[in-house]
Amino acid sequence: EIVNHFAKFGEIVDTVQDEVTPSIILKFKTRRFAEAAMTTGKNFCDKSLTLSWYNQATPDRETGEVAECTEEVQEEEEDEHQVRDQILAELEEADEEMAANERRHQAFWSRL
């Protein structure tokens, strides 16, 4: 059910579930799909999910070897994380501004 929820944001190519935690790791086909899920997928069945990026190297399913990131890829990922963090900060700021406008609007109508 939760996989179907996140599939709305893009193609999921792999899932790893941990029944003990409980948690699930979703690997999207593209980073853009993953970012869409991170920014707008936290609400599920009237609950707010805790989402985070999974950054550990995972073994290749066929060979069992752990894929290593090159320095260039790591730098690109760091840049993408900075952009994502900036976007999230801007979204939070916009949410706060909307909430403040809502409070002012409600205060205006309660004075009438």
VOGUSE-11065 format. One line per 8 residues: number of its first residue (from 1); their letters; for each residue x, y, z of N, C-alpha, C, CB. Coordinates in nm, 4 decimals, always signed. Glycine has a CB too. Example, Ala and Ser with C-alpha at 12.3 -4.5 7.8 and 13.67 -1.06 7.14 Angstrom:
BEGIN
1 = as = +1.3190:-0.5690:+0.7800:+1.2300:-0.4500:+0.7800:+1.3200:-0.3300:+0.7800:+1.1308:-0.4473:+0.9046 ~ +1.2850:-0.2250:+0.7080:+1.3670:-0.1060:+0.7140:+1.2900:+0.0030:+0.7870:+1.4084:-0.0598:+0.5725
***
This chain:
BEGIN
1 = eivnhfak = +0.0818:-0.1199:+0.0000:+0.0000:+0.0000:+0.0000:+0.0859:+0.1259:+0.0000:-0.0929:+0.0000:+0.1201 ~ +0.1897:+0.1297:+0.0829:+0.2748:+0.2483:+0.0878:+0.3584:+0.2611:-0.0396:+0.3664:+0.2431:+0.2110 ~ +0.3959:+0.1486:-0.0990:+0.4712:+0.1526:-0.2245:+0.3848:+0.2152:-0.3333:+0.5175:+0.0101:-0.2664 ~ +0.2571:+0.1804:-0.3372:+0.1655:+0.2407:-0.4347:+0.1549:+0.3917:-0.4144:+0.0261:+0.1765:-0.4241 ~ +0.1558:+0.4342:-0.2888:+0.1516:+0.5774:-0.2578:+0.2710:+0.6485:-0.3209:+0.1502:+0.6003:-0.1049 ~ +0.3905:+0.5936:-0.3030:+0.5105:+0.6580:-0.3552:+0.5283:+0.6369:-0.5049:+0.6318:+0.6067:-0.2825 ~ +0.4655:+0.5356:-0.5601:+0.4743:+0.5122:-0.7052:+0.4080:+0.6256:-0.7828:+0.4087:+0.3774:-0.7424 ~ +0.3225:+0.7036:-0.7176:+0.2603:+0.8188:-0.7832:+0.3640:+0.9225:-0.8245:+0.1570:+0.8827:-0.6910
9 = fgeivdtv = +0.4799:+0.9210:-0.7598:+0.5819:+1.0224:-0.7857:+0.6817:+0.9792:-0.8927:+0.6557:+1.0547:-0.6579 ~ +0.6789:+0.8533:-0.9314:+0.7686:+0.8044:-1.0345:+0.7969:+0.6566:-1.0172:+0.8981:+0.8826:-1.0331 ~ +0.8637:+0.6012:-1.1160:+0.8899:+0.4572:-1.1174:+0.9861:+0.4167:-1.0059:+0.9467:+0.4150:-1.2530 ~ +0.9456:+0.3156:-0.9291:+1.0283:+0.2595:-0.8229:+1.0929:+0.1333:-0.8788:+0.9440:+0.2289:-0.6926 ~ +1.2257:+0.1263:-0.8716:+1.2955:+0.0123:-0.9302:+1.3355:-0.0928:-0.8267:+1.4180:+0.0601:-1.0033 ~ +1.3349:-0.0564:-0.6980:+1.3729:-0.1531:-0.5952:+1.3152:-0.1106:-0.4610:+1.5266:-0.1668:-0.5862 ~ +1.2820:-0.2090:-0.3793:+1.2356:-0.1818:-0.2431:+1.3042:-0.2783:-0.1473:+1.0805:-0.1946:-0.2328 ~ +1.3365:-0.2286:-0.0293:+1.3930:-0.3118:+0.0768:+1.3137:-0.2803:+0.2029:+1.5486:-0.2855:+0.0969
17 = qdevtpsi = +1.2429:-0.3799:+0.2540:+1.1614:-0.3591:+0.3733:+1.2307:-0.4161:+0.4958:+1.0230:-0.4229:+0.3562 ~ +1.2164:-0.3466:+0.6066:+1.2683:-0.3929:+0.7351:+1.1499:-0.3987:+0.8306:+1.3832:-0.2987:+0.7900 ~ +1.1028:-0.5188:+0.8585:+0.9856:-0.5365:+0.9447:+1.0154:-0.4998:+1.0900:+0.9364:-0.6807:+0.9371 ~ +1.1409:-0.5089:+1.1312:+1.1778:-0.4822:+1.2702:+1.1635:-0.3348:+1.3039:+1.3206:-0.5278:+1.2969 ~ +1.2084:-0.2455:+1.2134:+1.2133:-0.1024:+1.2454:+1.0771:-0.0377:+1.2626:+1.2875:-0.0302:+1.1387 ~ +0.9743:-0.0473:+1.1957:+0.9516:-0.0828:+1.0558:+0.9913:+0.0330:+0.9647:+0.8039:-0.1212:+1.0328 ~ +1.0538:-0.0015:+0.8539:+1.0933:+0.0990:+0.7565:+1.1022:+0.0350:+0.6190:+1.2277:+0.1642:+0.7953 ~ +1.1132:+0.1209:+0.5190:+1.1258:+0.0726:+0.3829:+1.2192:+0.1678:+0.3075:+0.9856:+0.0623:+0.3130
25 = ilkfktrr = +1.3029:+0.1096:+0.2244:+1.3904:+0.1880:+0.1378:+1.3358:+0.1738:-0.0034:+1.5412:+0.1408:+0.1472 ~ +1.3088:+0.2863:-0.0664:+1.2580:+0.2864:-0.2033:+1.3649:+0.3448:-0.2941:+1.1248:+0.3672:-0.2146 ~ +1.3958:+0.2740:-0.4002:+1.4914:+0.3249:-0.4993:+1.4124:+0.3626:-0.6230:+1.6034:+0.2190:-0.5331 ~ +1.4125:+0.4918:-0.6542:+1.3418:+0.5417:-0.7711:+1.4312:+0.5352:-0.8947:+1.2937:+0.6853:-0.7473 ~ +1.3689:+0.5316:-1.0096:+1.4438:+0.5232:-1.1347:+1.5296:+0.6469:-1.1559:+1.3487:+0.5049:-1.2525 ~ +1.4783:+0.7632:-1.1169:+1.5550:+0.8860:-1.1330:+1.5558:+0.9656:-1.0027:+1.4975:+0.9711:-1.2476 ~ +1.6545:+1.0486:-0.9909:+1.6643:+1.1360:-0.8734:+1.5447:+1.2313:-0.8679:+1.7970:+1.2164:-0.8760 ~ +1.5010:+1.2762:-0.9850:+1.3862:+1.3680:-0.9897:+1.2631:+1.3035:-0.9260:+1.3553:+1.4091:-1.1357
33 = faeaamtt = +1.2399:+1.1754:-0.9532:+1.1266:+1.1052:-0.8927:+1.1428:+1.0998:-0.7402:+1.1138:+0.9619:-0.9510 ~ +1.2638:+1.0691:-0.6957:+1.2896:+1.0603:-0.5516:+1.2687:+1.1949:-0.4833:+1.4322:+1.0102:-0.5257 ~ +1.3134:+1.3017:-0.5490:+1.2967:+1.4350:-0.4912:+1.1492:+1.4737:-0.4835:+1.3739:+1.5386:-0.5734 ~ +1.0718:+1.4363:-0.5843:+0.9278:+1.4634:-0.5814:+0.8630:+1.3904:-0.4642:+0.8612:+1.4211:-0.7146 ~ +0.9027:+1.2669:-0.4432:+0.8483:+1.1892:-0.3312:+0.8881:+1.2513:-0.1974:+0.8968:+1.0431:-0.3382 ~ +1.0121:+1.2979:-0.1883:+1.0592:+1.3581:-0.0631:+0.9854:+1.4874:-0.0310:+1.2089:+1.3851:-0.0708 ~ +0.9581:+1.5671:-0.1323:+0.8983:+1.6975:-0.1051:+0.7474:+1.6919:-0.0847:+0.9297:+1.7915:-0.2172 ~ +0.6800:+1.5959:-0.1479:+0.5334:+1.5975:-0.1384:+0.4709:+1.4664:-0.0937:+0.4762:+1.6344:-0.2698
41 = gknfcdks = +0.5510:+1.3669:-0.0585:+0.4943:+1.2364:-0.0264:+0.4842:+1.2024:+0.1202:+0.5727:+1.1341:-0.0910 ~ +0.5094:+1.2986:+0.2082:+0.5146:+1.2640:+0.3503:+0.3791:+1.2379:+0.4148:+0.5821:+1.3725:+0.4243 ~ +0.2704:+1.2801:+0.3524:+0.1387:+1.2558:+0.4096:+0.0782:+1.1279:+0.3500:+0.0454:+1.3769:+0.3847 ~ +0.0469:+1.0325:+0.4368:-0.0047:+0.9033:+0.3933:-0.1069:+0.8548:+0.4951:+0.1102:+0.7997:+0.3759 ~ -0.2285:+0.8280:+0.4482:-0.3364:+0.7760:+0.5346:-0.3537:+0.8608:+0.6610:-0.3074:+0.6298:+0.5739 ~ -0.3660:+0.9909:+0.6429:-0.3857:+1.0853:+0.7537:-0.2726:+1.0820:+0.8562:-0.5164:+1.0560:+0.8230 ~ -0.1537:+1.0392:+0.8139:-0.0367:+1.0384:+0.9014:+0.0778:+1.1091:+0.8303:+0.0036:+0.8930:+0.9408 ~ +0.1660:+1.1661:+0.9095:+0.2841:+1.2312:+0.8543:+0.4020:+1.1356:+0.8681:+0.3130:+1.3674:+0.9260
49 = ltlswynq = +0.4587:+1.0950:+0.7547:+0.5706:+1.0019:+0.7548:+0.7023:+1.0758:+0.7760:+0.5745:+0.9227:+0.6237 ~ +0.7977:+1.0076:+0.8333:+0.9331:+1.0606:+0.8452:+1.0124:+1.0072:+0.7272:+0.9999:+1.0210:+0.9822 ~ +1.0581:+1.0976:+0.6417:+1.1319:+1.0592:+0.5217:+1.2752:+1.1074:+0.5334:+1.0653:+1.1166:+0.3943 ~ +1.3680:+1.0289:+0.4837:+1.5075:+1.0707:+0.4807:+1.5756:+1.0041:+0.3628:+1.5798:+1.0357:+0.6134 ~ +1.6891:+1.0610:+0.3242:+1.7669:+1.0055:+0.2137:+1.8478:+0.8889:+0.2654:+1.8590:+1.1126:+0.1498 ~ +1.8512:+0.7818:+0.1891:+1.9333:+0.6665:+0.2222:+2.0624:+0.6796:+0.1439:+1.8600:+0.5314:+0.1904 ~ +2.1738:+0.6981:+0.2140:+2.3001:+0.7292:+0.1479:+2.4031:+0.6172:+0.1533:+2.3582:+0.8511:+0.2085 ~ +2.3721:+0.5074:+0.2166:+2.4706:+0.4011:+0.2263:+2.4818:+0.3253:+0.0954:+2.4352:+0.3060:+0.3393
57 = atpdretg = +2.6028:+0.2762:+0.0672:+2.6228:+0.1946:-0.0521:+2.5462:+0.0640:-0.0346:+2.7747:+0.1677:-0.0778 ~ +2.4839:+0.0194:-0.1406:+2.4093:-0.1055:-0.1354:+2.4725:-0.2050:-0.2311:+2.2602:-0.0829:-0.1700 ~ +2.4714:-0.3329:-0.1960:+2.5327:-0.4311:-0.2845:+2.4510:-0.4497:-0.4109:+2.5491:-0.5641:-0.2130 ~ +2.5206:-0.4738:-0.5195:+2.4544:-0.5075:-0.6454:+2.3867:-0.6421:-0.6258:+2.5561:-0.5111:-0.7662 ~ +2.2614:-0.6518:-0.6618:+2.1858:-0.7746:-0.6356:+2.2407:-0.8957:-0.7102:+2.0411:-0.7544:-0.6730 ~ +2.3011:-0.8750:-0.8269:+2.3514:-0.9878:-0.9046:+2.4903:-1.0306:-0.8602:+2.3535:-0.9528:-1.0516 ~ +2.5773:-0.9338:-0.8319:+2.7164:-0.9680:-0.8004:+2.7455:-0.9697:-0.6518:+2.8088:-0.8714:-0.8672 ~ +2.6645:-0.8998:-0.5713:+2.6912:-0.8900:-0.4288:+2.7985:-0.7874:-0.3964:+2.7316:-1.0239:-0.3751
65 = evaectee = +2.8547:-0.7232:-0.4991:+2.9579:-0.6234:-0.4761:+2.8944:-0.4897:-0.4395:+3.0474:-0.6085:-0.6001 ~ +2.9634:-0.4178:-0.3538:+2.9149:-0.2858:-0.3136:+2.9628:-0.1844:-0.4169:+2.9648:-0.2477:-0.1695 ~ +2.8681:-0.1074:-0.4690:+2.9028:-0.0037:-0.5658:+2.9666:+0.1126:-0.4917:+2.7775:+0.0433:-0.6459 ~ +3.0762:+0.1623:-0.5435:+3.1444:+0.2762:-0.4823:+3.1176:+0.4017:-0.5631:+3.2961:+0.2504:-0.4715 ~ +3.0973:+0.5107:-0.4936:+3.0759:+0.6386:-0.5603:+3.2108:+0.7025:-0.5897:+2.9878:+0.7329:-0.4738 ~ +3.2228:+0.7601:-0.7051:+3.3434:+0.8356:-0.7345:+3.3338:+0.9707:-0.6667:+3.3641:+0.8515:-0.8871 ~ +3.4466:+1.0370:-0.6541:+3.4481:+1.1686:-0.5908:+3.3573:+1.2654:-0.6663:+3.5915:+1.2239:-0.5846 ~ +3.3575:+1.2565:-0.7992:+3.2745:+1.3449:-0.8809:+3.1263:+1.3223:-0.8510:+3.3027:+1.3222:-1.0306
73 = vqeeeede = +3.0849:+1.1966:-0.8412:+2.9449:+1.1657:-0.8119:+2.9090:+1.2148:-0.6732:+2.9181:+1.0145:-0.8239 ~ +2.9996:+1.1976:-0.5784:+2.9732:+1.2442:-0.4423:+2.9553:+1.3951:-0.4400:+3.0869:+1.2030:-0.3480 ~ +3.0378:+1.4668:-0.5167:+3.0248:+1.6127:-0.5223:+2.8919:+1.6524:-0.5845:+3.1409:+1.6744:-0.6017 ~ +2.8495:+1.5802:-0.6894:+2.7208:+1.6087:-0.7518:+2.6080:+1.5854:-0.6523:+2.7006:+1.5217:-0.8772 ~ +2.6178:+1.4764:-0.5764:+2.5143:+1.4472:-0.4772:+2.5108:+1.5540:-0.3693:+2.5374:+1.3097:-0.4140 ~ +2.6283:+1.6011:-0.3262:+2.6325:+1.7073:-0.2259:+2.5675:+1.8342:-0.2800:+2.7779:+1.7358:-0.1830 ~ +2.5956:+1.8671:-0.4057:+2.5338:+1.9838:-0.4679:+2.3821:+1.9668:-0.4736:+2.5906:+2.0063:-0.6095 ~ +2.3373:+1.8470:-0.5104:+2.1930:+1.8209:-0.5186:+2.1285:+1.8310:-0.3812:+2.1664:+1.6820:-0.5792
81 = hqvrdqil = +2.1993:+1.7845:-0.2774:+2.1464:+1.7948:-0.1414:+2.1346:+1.9410:-0.0994:+2.2361:+1.7182:-0.0425 ~ +2.2335:+2.0234:-0.1375:+2.2275:+2.1650:-0.1039:+2.1099:+2.2321:-0.1724:+2.3573:+2.2345:-0.1422 ~ +2.0878:+2.1989:-0.2994:+1.9739:+2.2549:-0.3729:+1.8439:+2.2093:-0.3071:+1.9776:+2.2120:-0.5228 ~ +1.8359:+2.0805:-0.2747:+1.7156:+2.0275:-0.2106:+1.6905:+2.0965:-0.0772:+1.7278:+1.8760:-0.1902 ~ +1.7968:+2.1132:+0.0033:+1.7819:+2.1794:+0.1324:+1.7339:+2.3233:+0.1155:+1.9141:+2.1767:+0.2089 ~ +1.7855:+2.3911:+0.0126:+1.7435:+2.5282:-0.0136:+1.5958:+2.5314:-0.0538:+1.8311:+2.5918:-0.1240 ~ +1.5554:+2.4382:-0.1388:+1.4149:+2.4324:-0.1810:+1.3253:+2.4041:-0.0619:+1.3946:+2.3249:-0.2896 ~ +1.3658:+2.3082:+0.0235:+1.2856:+2.2762:+0.1412:+1.2759:+2.3963:+0.2344:+1.3451:+2.1562:+0.2158
89 = aeleeade = +1.3853:+2.4710:+0.2501:+1.3820:+2.5907:+0.3353:+1.2865:+2.6943:+0.2782:+1.5229:+2.6512:+0.3499 ~ +1.2895:+2.7102:+0.1454:+1.1985:+2.8054:+0.0814:+1.0537:+2.7612:+0.0963:+1.2333:+2.8215:-0.0666 ~ +1.0284:+2.6309:+0.0859:+0.8918:+2.5808:+0.1040:+0.8438:+2.6020:+0.2469:+0.8840:+2.4321:+0.0679 ~ +0.9326:+2.5779:+0.3435:+0.8961:+2.6003:+0.4834:+0.8661:+2.7478:+0.5080:+1.0086:+2.5526:+0.5771 ~ +0.9474:+2.8350:+0.4495:+0.9252:+2.9793:+0.4639:+0.7914:+3.0192:+0.4023:+1.0401:+3.0589:+0.3979 ~ +0.7599:+2.9626:+0.2861:+0.6324:+2.9926:+0.2207:+0.5161:+2.9406:+0.3053:+0.6278:+2.9306:+0.0789 ~ +0.5315:+2.8221:+0.3647:+0.4273:+2.7675:+0.4520:+0.4046:+2.8583:+0.5726:+0.4650:+2.6258:+0.4988 ~ +0.5149:+2.9068:+0.6319:+0.5029:+2.9958:+0.7468:+0.4339:+3.1262:+0.7075:+0.6411:+3.0248:+0.8068
97 = emaanerr = +0.4687:+3.1781:+0.5905:+0.4065:+3.3019:+0.5429:+0.2574:+3.2813:+0.5183:+0.4753:+3.3509:+0.4141 ~ +0.2224:+3.1675:+0.4594:+0.0802:+3.1379:+0.4363:+0.0059:+3.1251:+0.5686:+0.0642:+3.0084:+0.3539 ~ +0.0678:+3.0606:+0.6678:+0.0040:+3.0464:+0.7984:-0.0151:+3.1826:+0.8637:+0.0870:+2.9548:+0.8895 ~ +0.0845:+3.2707:+0.8517:+0.0729:+3.4052:+0.9083:-0.0388:+3.4832:+0.8381:+0.2074:+3.4810:+0.8962 ~ -0.0469:+3.4713:+0.7057:-0.1550:+3.5373:+0.6322:-0.2910:+3.4846:+0.6751:-0.1368:+3.5181:+0.4817 ~ -0.2992:+3.3551:+0.6956:-0.4250:+3.2934:+0.7407:-0.4658:+3.3482:+0.8772:-0.4108:+3.1393:+0.7474 ~ -0.3665:+3.3597:+0.9690:-0.3967:+3.4135:+1.1021:-0.4446:+3.5586:+1.0932:-0.2727:+3.4043:+1.1932 ~ -0.3781:+3.6399:+1.0079:-0.4205:+3.7792:+0.9914:-0.5613:+3.7855:+0.9331:-0.3218:+3.8557:+0.9009
105 = hqafwsrl = -0.5897:+3.6981:+0.8369:-0.7216:+3.6939:+0.7739:-0.8282:+3.6567:+0.8771:-0.7228:+3.5933:+0.6564 ~ -0.7997:+3.5569:+0.9583:-0.8955:+3.5163:+1.0615:-0.9156:+3.6272:+1.1646:-0.8480:+3.3879:+1.1311 ~ -0.8071:+3.6953:+1.2010:-0.8179:+3.8045:+1.2977:-0.9022:+3.9181:+1.2403:-0.6779:+3.8562:+1.3370 ~ -0.8864:+3.9460:+1.1114:-0.9649:+4.0503:+1.0464:-1.1134:+4.0178:+1.0521:-0.9202:+4.0682:+0.9014 ~ -1.1477:+3.8945:+1.0167:-1.2893:+3.8565:+1.0152:-1.3487:+3.8479:+1.1555:-1.3065:+3.7234:+0.9445 ~ -1.2674:+3.8163:+1.2542:-1.3206:+3.8077:+1.3911:-1.3457:+3.9480:+1.4472:-1.2224:+3.7297:+1.4833 ~ -1.2801:+4.0517:+1.3919:-1.3046:+4.1888:+1.4380:-1.4330:+4.2440:+1.3795:-1.1875:+4.2797:+1.4011 ~ -1.4786:+4.1874:+1.2659:-1.5989:+4.2418:+1.2024:-1.7234:+4.2060:+1.2739:-1.6093:+4.1959:+1.0632
***
